[in-house]
Amino acid sequence: MDLSSTVSGHFTIITVNATRIDSVAAIQFKDAMRAATDTAVGTIVLDLGHVGFIDSSGLGAVVASMKQLGAGQQLDIASLTPDVAKVFRLTRMDSIFRIHDSLDALPHAKAG
């Protein structure tokens, strides 16, 4: 799974450079997230702007990524595409994660 990471203000932004997070990619996603968040501090924002499809395995991988974070780390979500946003709403994951409309909507940060 291709992830890229940048720091913007108080946020570590991890961008998923794939169009799908499904059962085929879920384990790779979890492993890549573990590596990407290992040294991150504070709020980590998962940018899902390129992801057009997520299934229950992918959603489980996102939740597992949140649960493996260390003390003082938090996982937020940003830039949900309409289909992925619908999955988050239907599964009530929108009540578990803080969701930002876009990276530009992050408080005191700009996409970069």
VEXZA-65344 format. One record per atom (N, C-alpha, C, O): residue number from 0; x, y, z; atom name. Coordinates in pm, whole numbers, plus 50000, padded with zeros to 5 digits. Layout:
N
> k;xx;yy;zz;a
> NUM;X;Y;Z;CA
...
// end
This chain:
112
> k;xx;yy;zz;a
> 0;50086;49882;50000;N
> 0;50000;50000;50000;CA
> 0;50090;50122;50000;C
> 0;50180;50134;50083;O
> 1;50065;50212;49909;N
> 1;50145;50333;49894;CA
> 1;50086;50446;49978;C
> 1;49978;50497;49948;O
> 2;50158;50483;50084;N
> 2;50120;50595;50168;CA
> 2;50231;50698;50164;C
> 2;50349;50664;50155;O
> 3;50193;50825;50170;N
> 3;50294;50931;50182;CA
> 3;50261;51011;50307;C
> 3;50145;51025;50345;O
> 4;50366;51064;50368;N
> 4;50349;51133;50496;CA
> 4;50415;51270;50491;C
> 4;50527;51284;50441;O
> 5;50344;51371;50542;N
> 5;50399;51505;50553;CA
> 5;50358;51562;50688;C
> 5;50260;51518;50749;O
> 6;50432;51661;50733;N
> 6;50397;51729;50858;CA
> 6;50349;51869;50820;C
> 6;50415;51939;50745;O
> 7;50234;51908;50874;N
> 7;50177;52040;50849;CA
> 7;50126;52095;50982;C
> 7;50025;52048;51035;O
> 8;50195;52194;51034;N
> 8;50155;52248;51163;CA
> 8;50167;52142;51271;C
> 8;50273;52082;51288;O
> 9;50060;52119;51343;N
> 9;50059;52020;51451;CA
> 9;50010;51884;51404;C
> 9;49980;51796;51486;O
> 10;50002;51865;51274;N
> 10;49946;51742;51219;CA
> 10;50048;51665;51138;C
> 10;50131;51723;51068;O
> 11;50043;51533;51148;N
> 11;50111;51446;51054;CA
> 11;50003;51398;50958;C
> 11;49907;51333;51000;O
> 12;50019;51429;50831;N
> 12;49919;51393;50731;CA
> 12;49970;51272;50654;C
> 12;50076;51275;50592;O
> 13;49891;51165;50658;N
> 13;49924;51044;50584;CA
> 13;49822;51030;50472;C
> 13;49702;51014;50496;O
> 14;49872;51036;50350;N
> 14;49786;51028;50232;CA
> 14;49789;50887;50175;C
> 14;49897;50831;50152;O
> 15;49672;50831;50152;N
> 15;49661;50700;50088;CA
> 15;49663;50724;49938;C
> 15;49572;50787;49883;O
> 16;49767;50675;49872;N
> 16;49783;50692;49728;CA
> 16;49730;50569;49655;C
> 16;49801;50508;49574;O
> 17;49607;50535;49684;N
> 17;49540;50419;49622;CA
> 17;49392;50452;49612;C
> 17;49342;50537;49685;O
> 18;49323;50385;49522;N
> 18;49181;50412;49503;CA
> 18;49092;50319;49584;C
> 18;48971;50342;49594;O
> 19;49151;50214;49641;N
> 19;49071;50115;49715;CA
> 19;49142;50073;49843;C
> 19;49264;50055;49845;O
> 20;49064;50057;49949;N
> 20;49111;49988;50070;CA
> 20;49010;49877;50092;C
> 20;48902;49898;50147;O
> 21;49047;49758;50048;N
> 21;48955;49644;50054;CA
> 21;49027;49524;50115;C
> 21;49139;49537;50165;O
> 22;48962;49407;50111;N
> 22;49018;49288;50174;CA
> 22;49155;49251;50117;C
> 22;49238;49194;50188;O
> 23;49179;49283;49991;N
> 23;49308;49252;49929;CA
> 23;49418;49341;49986;C
> 23;49531;49296;50002;O
> 24;49385;49465;50017;N
> 24;49485;49563;50060;CA
> 24;49488;49587;50211;C
> 24;49576;49658;50259;O
> 25;49395;49530;50286;N
> 25;49380;49566;50428;CA
> 25;49505;49538;50511;C
> 25;49546;49624;50590;O
> 26;49567;49423;50495;N
> 26;49685;49391;50575;CA
> 26;49801;49482;50537;C
> 26;49874;49529;50624;O
> 27;49818;49506;50408;N
> 27;49925;49598;50364;CA
> 27;49900;49738;50419;C
> 27;49994;49806;50460;O
> 28;49775;49780;50419;N
> 28;49740;49912;50473;CA
> 28;49778;49921;50620;C
> 28;49842;50017;50662;O
> 29;49740;49820;50700;N
> 29;49771;49822;50844;CA
> 29;49921;49827;50867;C
> 29;49969;49902;50952;O
> 30;49997;49746;50792;N
> 30;50143;49745;50806;CA
> 30;50203;49880;50769;C
> 30;50291;49930;50838;O
> 31;50155;49939;50659;N
> 31;50206;50068;50614;CA
> 31;50171;50178;50715;C
> 31;50252;50266;50741;O
> 32;50051;50172;50771;N
> 32;50011;50271;50872;CA
> 32;50095;50257;50998;C
> 32;50134;50357;51058;O
> 33;50122;50134;51038;N
> 33;50205;50113;51158;CA
> 33;50343;50178;51137;C
> 33;50394;50245;51226;O
> 34;50401;50157;51020;N
> 34;50532;50216;50990;CA
> 34;50523;50369;50983;C
> 34;50612;50438;51032;O
> 35;50418;50421;50923;N
> 35;50404;50565;50904;CA
> 35;50374;50639;51034;C
> 35;50409;50757;51047;O
> 36;50310;50572;51129;N
> 36;50272;50639;51254;CA
> 36;50368;50611;51368;C
> 36;50354;50667;51476;O
> 37;50464;50525;51345;N
> 37;50555;50482;51450;CA
> 37;50623;50598;51520;C
> 37;50635;50597;51643;O
> 38;50667;50698;51446;N
> 38;50739;50810;51505;CA
> 38;50658;50940;51506;C
> 38;50706;51044;51550;O
> 39;50534;50933;51457;N
> 39;50449;51053;51453;CA
> 39;50408;51093;51594;C
> 39;50395;51010;51683;O
> 40;50389;51223;51612;N
> 40;50349;51276;51741;CA
> 40;50217;51350;51725;C
> 40;50197;51420;51626;O
> 41;50128;51336;51822;N
> 41;50004;51413;51822;CA
> 41;49899;51360;51728;C
> 41;49876;51239;51720;O
> 42;49835;51450;51657;N
> 42;49723;51414;51571;CA
> 42;49773;51371;51434;C
> 42;49848;51442;51367;O
> 43;49729;51254;51394;N
> 43;49760;51200;51263;CA
> 43;49632;51212;51181;C
> 43;49525;51169;51225;O
> 44;49644;51269;51062;N
> 44;49528;51286;50976;CA
> 44;49544;51192;50857;C
> 44;49641;51201;50782;O
> 45;49448;51102;50842;N
> 45;49449;51009;50730;CA
> 45;49371;51072;50616;C
> 45;49249;51089;50623;O
> 46;49442;51107;50510;N
> 46;49384;51172;50392;CA
> 46;49335;51063;50297;C
> 46;49415;50992;50235;O
> 47;49203;51051;50286;N
> 47;49142;50948;50200;CA
> 47;49086;51008;50071;C
> 47;48996;50951;50011;O
> 48;49139;51121;50030;N
> 48;49088;51191;49913;CA
> 48;49100;51114;49781;C
> 48;49025;51142;49688;O
> 49;49194;51019;49773;N
> 49;49210;50939;49651;CA
> 49;49130;50809;49655;C
> 49;49115;50741;49553;O
> 50;49079;50774;49773;N
> 50;49012;50645;49793;CA
> 50;48865;50657;49752;C
> 50;48789;50733;49812;O
> 51;48828;50581;49651;N
> 51;48690;50582;49604;CA
> 51;48608;50465;49653;C
> 51;48486;50464;49638;O
> 52;48676;50364;49713;N
> 52;48605;50246;49760;CA
> 52;48671;50194;49887;C
> 52;48794;50182;49894;O
> 53;48589;50163;49987;N
> 53;48637;50097;50108;CA
> 53;48532;49994;50148;C
> 53;48413;50024;50148;O
> 54;48577;49873;50181;N
> 54;48483;49771;50226;CA
> 54;48502;49747;50376;C
> 54;48578;49819;50442;O
> 55;48434;49648;50430;N
> 55;48440;49625;50574;CA
> 55;48581;49589;50619;C
> 55;48621;49626;50730;O
> 56;48656;49517;50538;N
> 56;48795;49485;50573;CA
> 56;48880;49611;50577;C
> 56;48963;49627;50666;O
> 57;48859;49698;50481;N
> 57;48932;49825;50479;CA
> 57;48896;49912;50597;C
> 57;48983;49973;50658;O
> 58;48768;49917;50629;N
> 58;48723;49995;50744;CA
> 58;48783;49937;50872;C
> 58;48826;50011;50960;O
> 59;48785;49805;50881;N
> 59;48847;49739;50996;CA
> 59;48995;49772;51007;C
> 59;49047;49787;51118;O
> 60;49062;49784;50893;N
> 60;49205;49819;50893;CA
> 60;49226;49962;50941;C
> 60;49324;49989;51010;O
> 61;49136;50053;50907;N
> 61;49145;50191;50955;CA
> 61;49125;50193;51107;C
> 61;49199;50261;51178;O
> 62;49027;50119;51157;N
> 62;49003;50112;51301;CA
> 62;49122;50048;51372;C
> 62;49164;50095;51478;O
> 63;49177;49941;51314;N
> 63;49295;49876;51373;CA
> 63;49413;49972;51379;C
> 63;49492;49969;51474;O
> 64;49426;50055;51277;N
> 64;49534;50155;51275;CA
> 64;49517;50256;51388;C
> 64;49616;50299;51448;O
> 65;49394;50293;51415;N
> 65;49366;50384;51525;CA
> 65;49402;50318;51659;C
> 65;49462;50381;51745;O
> 66;49365;50192;51674;N
> 66;49387;50122;51801;CA
> 66;49533;50095;51830;C
> 66;49572;50081;51946;O
> 67;49617;50087;51725;N
> 67;49758;50059;51749;CA
> 67;49840;50184;51779;C
> 67;49960;50174;51805;O
> 68;49777;50301;51776;N
> 68;49848;50425;51805;CA
> 68;49893;50429;51951;C
> 68;49830;50371;52039;O
> 69;50002;50498;51973;N
> 69;50056;50510;52107;CA
> 69;49987;50619;52187;C
> 69;49898;50689;52137;O
> 70;50029;50632;52311;N
> 70;49976;50736;52399;CA
> 70;50005;50872;52339;C
> 70;50116;50897;52290;O
> 71;49908;50961;52344;N
> 71;49926;51096;52292;CA
> 71;49902;51108;52142;C
> 71;49910;51218;52088;O
> 72;49873;50997;52075;N
> 72;49843;51002;51933;CA
> 72;49693;50988;51912;C
> 72;49625;50920;51988;O
> 73;49642;51054;51808;N
> 73;49501;51049;51772;CA
> 73;49492;51039;51621;C
> 73;49573;51098;51550;O
> 74;49393;50966;51571;N
> 74;49373;50952;51428;CA
> 74;49247;51025;51385;C
> 74;49137;50992;51429;O
> 75;49263;51124;51298;N
> 75;49151;51194;51234;CA
> 75;49146;51149;51088;C
> 75;49242;51091;51036;O
> 76;49035;51177;51022;N
> 76;49015;51143;50882;CA
> 76;48985;51271;50805;C
> 76;48919;51361;50857;O
> 77;49035;51279;50681;N
> 77;49008;51397;50599;CA
> 77;48980;51358;50455;C
> 77;49025;51254;50406;O
> 78;48905;51444;50389;N
> 78;48883;51439;50244;CA
> 78;48813;51313;50196;C
> 78;48855;51251;50098;O
> 79;48707;51274;50266;N
> 79;48633;51155;50222;CA
> 79;48562;51181;50090;C
> 79;48497;51283;50072;O
> 80;48575;51086;49999;N
> 80;48498;51091;49875;CA
> 80;48355;51053;49908;C
> 80;48331;50991;50012;O
> 81;48258;51087;49824;N
> 81;48117;51061;49858;CA
> 81;48086;50914;49893;C
> 81;48015;50888;49989;O
> 82;48139;50820;49816;N
> 82;48110;50679;49844;CA
> 82;48171;50632;49976;C
> 82;48109;50556;50051;O
> 83;48292;50677;50004;N
> 83;48358;50640;50129;CA
> 83;48290;50709;50247;C
> 83;48274;50649;50353;O
> 84;48249;50834;50230;N
> 84;48176;50905;50336;CA
> 84;48047;50832;50370;C
> 84;48008;50824;50486;O
> 85;47980;50778;50269;N
> 85;47856;50704;50290;CA
> 85;47882;50580;50376;C
> 85;47803;50549;50465;O
> 86;47991;50509;50351;N
> 86;48027;50390;50430;CA
> 86;48054;50432;50575;C
> 86;48010;50365;50668;O
> 87;48126;50542;50594;N
> 87;48154;50590;50730;CA
> 87;48025;50626;50802;C
> 87;48010;50596;50921;O
> 88;47930;50689;50732;N
> 88;47802;50724;50795;CA
> 88;47720;50599;50826;C
> 88;47668;50586;50937;O
> 89;47708;50507;50730;N
> 89;47624;50388;50749;CA
> 89;47676;50299;50863;C
> 89;47597;50233;50931;O
> 90;47806;50297;50883;N
> 90;47865;50214;50988;CA
> 90;47886;50292;51118;C
> 90;47938;50239;51216;O
> 91;47844;50418;51115;N
> 91;47857;50508;51230;CA
> 91;48002;50536;51270;C
> 91;48029;50579;51382;O
> 92;48093;50511;51180;N
> 92;48233;50544;51205;CA
> 92;48254;50695;51209;C
> 92;48356;50743;51259;O
> 93;48159;50769;51155;N
> 93;48168;50915;51163;CA
> 93;48149;50965;51306;C
> 93;48175;51081;51336;O
> 94;48102;50876;51395;N
> 94;48092;50913;51535;CA
> 94;48216;50869;51614;C
> 94;48234;50909;51729;O
> 95;48300;50787;51553;N
> 95;48423;50739;51617;CA
> 95;48541;50830;51583;C
> 95;48624;50861;51669;O
> 96;48547;50871;51458;N
> 96;48657;50953;51410;CA
> 96;48614;51098;51395;C
> 96;48499;51127;51362;O
> 97;48707;51189;51419;N
> 97;48684;51329;51383;CA
> 97;48715;51338;51234;C
> 97;48824;51303;51190;O
> 98;48616;51385;51157;N
> 98;48629;51388;51012;CA
> 98;48632;51533;50964;C
> 98;48545;51613;50998;O
> 99;48734;51564;50884;N
> 99;48750;51698;50828;CA
> 99;48714;51691;50680;C
> 99;48749;51596;50610;O
> 100;48641;51793;50633;N
> 100;48599;51795;50492;CA
> 100;48717;51790;50397;C
> 100;48711;51725;50292;O
> 101;48824;51859;50433;N
> 101;48943;51865;50347;CA
> 101;49065;51892;50434;C
> 101;49051;51923;50552;O
> 102;49183;51881;50376;N
> 102;49305;51914;50450;CA
> 102;49308;52063;50483;C
> 102;49360;52103;50587;O
> 103;49252;52144;50395;N
> 103;49247;52288;50421;CA
> 103;49155;52322;50539;C
> 103;49165;52430;50596;O
> 104;49067;52230;50575;N
> 104;48975;52253;50686;CA
> 104;49038;52222;50822;C
> 104;48976;52245;50926;O
> 105;49160;52170;50822;N
> 105;49227;52142;50949;CA
> 105;49255;52274;51021;C
> 105;49299;52370;50959;O
> 106;49231;52278;51151;N
> 106;49257;52402;51224;CA
> 106;49407;52433;51227;C
> 106;49488;52348;51262;O
> 107;49442;52555;51190;N
> 107;49581;52603;51194;CA
> 107;49675;52521;51106;C
> 107;49794;52511;51136;O
> 108;49623;52464;50998;N
> 108;49712;52390;50907;CA
> 108;49663;52412;50764;C
> 108;49545;52437;50741;O
> 109;49752;52402;50675;N
> 109;49720;52408;50532;CA
> 109;49778;52285;50465;C
> 109;49884;52236;50505;O
> 110;49710;52237;50365;N
> 110;49761;52122;50290;CA
> 110;49896;52159;50232;C
> 110;49920;52272;50190;O
> 111;49984;52062;50231;N
> 111;50115;52094;50181;CA
> 111;50190;51983;50128;C
> 111;50303;52001;50083;O
// end
